[in-house]
Amino acid sequence: MQNNADSNMLVRRSIRTEYFSTGWMAFEFLVGLYSGITAHSILLIAFGLDSFLEIISGSTLIWRLRKEANGASQSEINRAERRSSLIVGSVLLLLSVYVIGVSLFNLVTHQAADQSFSGIAIAIASVILMPFLTLRKRALGKALHSAALAEDGMCNITCAYMAATVLVGGVLTALFGWWWADSVAALVLVYFIVSEGWESFQAGRGKD
């Protein structure tokens, strides 16, 4: 059984991890969105927007952890988590509709994305970093008996899958000039966006 000192130490470590994770997501959002706009890449734009939603999720979890550190009641913490999950899940589902619509339009009109080496670089960095954040958050979540922290770690794995999809789409576009690669990869990305969004939406409604 943990004493208060051990629990407080774990909470502080969790907060530091979330600060780093949220800071990285902010950087990822800026680079991804800028790269997507300049390269006319719906894939990179979707990746950047998803990172922005991860900022919201991470910020809420930081608030939740700080509440725990300050002795807030569990019912208050749970209400905040559900509200955040509902908001993030709803926006993710709307984002998936946007990505599907623009991707299909680009395929019909043969719109091609330009090369984006900054987009490829941020995707490579995310593929490497996200698994480490996942393992750390899951370990801390287990130690704190915090399902929310462990689930936030799973969002990082989803981000890694997204980054890998961005990487494949970007490499195919850069090496072979396949005009359809960006839009097709974006449609693959929708699977991860919808999965993460639906899970968050259901959690916000208080369902498994």
Secondary structure, 3 states (H helix, E strand, C coil): CCCHHHHHHHHHHHHHHHHHHHHHHHHHHHHHHHHHHHHCCHHHHHHHHHHHHHHHHHHHHHHHHHHHHCCCCHHHHHHHHHHHHHHHHHHHHHHHHHHHHHHHHHHHHCCCCCCCHHHHHHHHHHHHHHHHHHHHHHHHHHHHCCHHHHHHHHHHHHHHHHHHHHHHHHHHHHHHCCCCHHHHHHHHHHHHHHHHHHHHHHHHCCCC
